């Protein structure tokens, strides 16, 4: 198994996400608000997956000791810097999650549900308790449940595969579909959201996805079992992304 073979294995699942009918269904500002109120959870758990990888691959405890190899440490730390401390369209430092919340506020989307989840985390609740207690759509619960199940495996190669093929490598092509015509349809209402999308297309497509591929290669090495697990979890990550998109589309159809 190799990066190329994983890409070939997951190609049908990846194409289903990129060609999902949801993108063309976002015809009104209310449609975009609904999308954002779902998608913000994927932005949030992306940060959790990223920090889970950093915990596995670097030292985040005291006293410091060297963990893993320097090449892998460099890869994950560079991605963390970009995702956790990027700049908004005015040049101010912020995480991509905080940037997304700014975009939601500008668009008039409701941030109360995601903020309730953040508050529950700050109050010390574990993720399963939160998923059981919060009134979240089934598609969101499924997506979050899968991500945190991946984190809880404690297996860096599985986490890296989901991060790479279900996020970094997928996002540029996926967001290209979203960004088409948004500014023309909703002039002045989605500037921050468009900036967020274009920023990910630029950074993930040009740099982060390549770093992430290198990370998977480093972590799987010559271990066939690791490559097989990486491929299966990459496939599952795309399945759950498709389910999340379908959940948003179903809500649009219903309401």
N, C-alpha and C positions, 0 to 999 in steps of 0.2 A: 504494500500500500504506500501511497505517496500523496502529496498535495494534489497532483493532477488527477489521481484516481478518486480522491474524495470529491473533487469538483465534478468529475464525470458521474459519480454515484448520486450526488444530490441535485444534478442539473434539472431533472423534471420537477422536483419540489421547488427549486429556486425560481424556475420559470413560472410556476403557478402563482407565486407571490408577486413577481414583477408584473405579471399580466392580470392581476386581480381586478375585477370590475369596479372595485371600490373607488379607484382614482378618478375614473370618468364620472362617477356618481356624485362627486363633490361639486354641486352646482350652485349652492346658496351659501351665504355666510353661516347660517345655522348648521348646514352640513359640515362645514369646516370646524365649527365649535364642537360639534359632536365628536368628530374625528379627534380633535385635540384632547378632549376629556377622556377618551380611551387611551390615546397614544402616549399621554404623559406618564402612564404607568410603565410603559416600555422604556421611556427615557430614564425613569427612576431606577428600575431594576437593572438597566444597563450599567449604571454607576455602581450598583451593588455587586454585579458580576465582575466588573473591573477591579473593585477593591478586594473582592475575594481572591482574584488572581494575584494581586499585589501581596496579599497575606501569604499565599502559597509560595511565591517565587522570590520574595525579599524578606528581610528582617524588619518587623514592625513592633518588636518588643524590646525591652531593656533588661540587661545590658545588650548592646548590639553584638551580633556575630555574623560572619559571612554565611549567606544561604544560597544554595544553588550555584549556577555559574554566572559570571559577570555579564556575558552576552544577553542571557535571558533577563537578568535584572535590568539591564539597560533598556531592553525592548519594552517591558511593562511599565517602567518608571517614566519613559518618554510619553507613552500613551496616556498614563495617568495625568501627567502635567498638562497635556493638551485638552483632556476631557474635563478635568477638575478646575483648571485655572486658565481658561481661554479668555477671549475678549468679546464683549458685545459690540454692536455696530457703532457705538460711540467710543470704543477703546477702553472700556472699563472691564476689569477682571471679574469673571464669574464662571461658575460651572455651566455645563451645557444644560443641566436640569434647571438651574436658576434662569438661564436664558430662555428656556422653554416656558417657564412660568411667566416671564415678561411678555412673551409672545401671546400666551393665553389671555393675559389681562388686556393687552392691546386689542385683541380680537373679540373681547367680551365673553370669553369662555369661562365656565364656572370652575374655579380652583378649589372649592371647598372640600370635595371628596378626597383628592390627593393630599390636601393639607391635613385632613383627618387621619389619613394613614401615617403621614410624617409625625403628627402629634402622638399617635399611638406608639410609634417607634421610640420617640423621645421619652415617653413614659415607661419604657422598659418592656413593652409587650413583644413576644417573639412573633415571627412572621406567620406561623400557622394560626395563632390566636387572632391575629389581625385579619387574616383571610376569612376565618370563621365568623368574626364579629362584624366586619364591615359589610355594608350593603353594596357590594360591587357586582357588576355584570359578570355572568358566568365565563365569558370569553376573557375578561381581565383576570379573574381568579385562576383560570386554567393557565394563562400565560405566565402569571407571577409564580404559580405553584411549580411549573416546570423549571423556571429559572432558579428558584431557591432550592429545588431538588438537585439541580446540577451543582450549585454551590456546596450543598451539603454532602456531595460525594467526596469532597476533599481531594479530588483527582485533578491535578492541574491540567493534564492533557485534554480531559473532557471539557473543563471550563474554557480552556483556550479554543477548542474546536467550536463550541457554541458561540463564543465571543467573536471568533473570526468569520465563520461561515454563516452564522445566523444574525450577525450584526455588521462588523466592519466591512466585510467584502460585499454584503448585500445592500447596505444603506445607500451608496451612491446611485446604483441603478434604480432602486426603489424610490428614492427621493426625486430623481429626475422626472418620474411620472407625476409626482405630487406638485412640483414647482411649475409645471407647464401652465401658462395662462393665469396663474393666481393673481398676479399684479394687475392684469388687464380686467379680470372679473371683479376684483375687490380693491380698487385703487386706494392706497393710503391706510387700509384697515389691517393689512397683514405684513407690514414692512419687517417686523421683527421675526415673524414666522418664516418669511421668505429668506431672510438673512440666516436664520438657523439652518434651514434646509440647504441653502447654497454653501454655507460653511462646512457642513458635513460632506457634501458632494466633493468639495475642494480638498479637505483634510483627509477624509477616509479614503477617497478614491486615489489620491496621489501619494499618500504616505502611510497612514495608520494601517491600511489593509495589508501593505507589504510587510510592515513590522509584525503584524499579527500572524501572517503566514510563516514568517521566519520562526516565530515563537512556537507554533504548532510543530514545525519541523524539528526544532530543538527538543521539544518535550516528548515527542513520539520516538524519535531516533530510529533505532533498528528493531523496535519492539512491535511485532505484528499485532498483538492483542490491543495495544494502545491505538494503533492506526485504525483497527476495526471499531473500537469503541468511539474514537473520534468521528469516524464516518457516520455511525449510527446516531450519535447525539447531534451532529450537524444536521442530519435529516430531520430529526425530531424538532429541532429548533425552528426549522422552516415550516414544519407542520403547524406548530403553535402560533407562528406569525400569521399563517394563512387563516387559522381559526380566529385570531384577534381581528383581522381585517373583515372576515365574514360576520363577526359579531357586530362590528360597526355598521356594516352594510345592512344587516337585518334590522338594527335599530332605526336606521334611516327609512327603510321600507315601512316599518311598523308605524313610525311617528310622522 
